[in-house]
Amino acid sequence: MKIINKDDCLQALNAIKMYGGINIPLSAFDTFDRLIEEHFSPQSLKFEELHENMWVYDVKNKCCIYIEEFTVDNQMMIIRYPMSNRDSNCEWCNFEENRFYPIIIPIIGDNNEKHI
C-alpha cells in the first residue's frame, strides 16, 4: 500500500472540486485545504496551547515528552522522558518557541479488532 503524500491529497481535493457538483459548500473545500496543510506541515505549539497531562514532540531532544506539571507564571514545566534513555526522570524545562509539536496518534483497525 502506497503512503499518501501531500500532493496526492491535493490532487484528490482538486478532483472533488472539479467533479463534485454544486451541492458541496465552498467552506468544505477550505476546511479540507486547511486540514491537508496542518497534517503535512504541522505548526509548533504556543505556550497557551500546552497543558498538564499532555504528550508533545520535543524537537530539541528528538523525543516524545509528557508534561507532568505546568507553571504559567514563568513559562516552565516539569517534563518526563519515558521514551528516551533518561529512565523516566523528571526535570524542569523552559518553554522555547518552535520546540514542541502536537502528536497525532492514529486509531488502527476498528473497536472489534483484537491487537496482540
N, C-alpha and C positions, 0 to 999 in steps of 0.2 A: 504494500500500500504506500503510495507516494505521500510525503508530508506536504501539506498545503502551505504555500507561502503567501506573502502579501499580494504579489501580482496575480496569483490565482484567485484570491478573494475579490480584488478589484475588477478583474475580468468578469467574474460571475455577477457581481453587482451591476456592472455596466450592461450585461446581457439582460438582467432583470429590468433595468431601466428602459432598455430598448424594446423588449418583447413582453413586458409585464402588463401592459394595458393601462387604462386610465383610472382604474379603481385603487391603485396604490398611492397613498398620500405622499407628498413630497417630503414631509417630515420623517417618514420611514427611511427614505434614502439617506437623509442627513444622519439619522441615528446609526445606520449601518456604516456609513463613511467614518464616523467618529469611533465606532466600535473597532473597526479594522485598524485605524490609526493607533488607538490605545493598546490593542493587542500586540501589534508588531513594533511599536515604538513607545514602550512604557515610560511614563514620566516619574521622576523621583517624588517621594512623598514629602510634603511640607510638614513642619513641626506640628501644626494644628491637626494634621491627619493621623498622627501617631497616638497610640494609647496603650494602656496596660493590657497584658494578656494577648498581645498581637505578635504574629510572626512577620518578619520582614527579611528581605535580602540585603546584606551589607556588602556593598561593592568594595569597600576599603579592605575588609578581611576575607572577601570572597566566600561567604558562608551565610546560611540562614541563622537568624538570631531570634530569640524570644524576649520581648520587652516585659520584664517582670515588675518593675516599679518605675514610676514616672514622676518627675518634678517639673512643674510648669514654670516656677519662678526663675530658674537659671538654665532652662533647656537642657537638663541632664536626665539620664535614665539608667536604671540597672538593667543590664542585658545578660542573657545566659547563652552560652555557646554549646548547646547539647550535641551538635552535629559536627564539631570540629575536634581537634586534638586537645582541647582545653579541659576535658573531662568534666563538663558541666559546671565549670567555675563561673562565678558571677563577677562582674566588675562594673564600675561607673563608666558612662560613656557620654561625651558631649555630642549634641546634635550638630551635624555638618550638612550643609547644602549638597544635594546630589549624591548622597551616600546611601540612603535607604530607599528600597523599591518594594512595591507590592509583590506578593507571591500568589500566583494563580495555581490552585491545585485542582486538576480535573477529576470528575467523577467517572470512573471507568466501569462499564457494564451497567446492569440495572440492579434494582434492590433485591431481586430474587436470585441473582447470581452469587455463587459462593466463591470466595477468593481464598486461596491457600497460601 
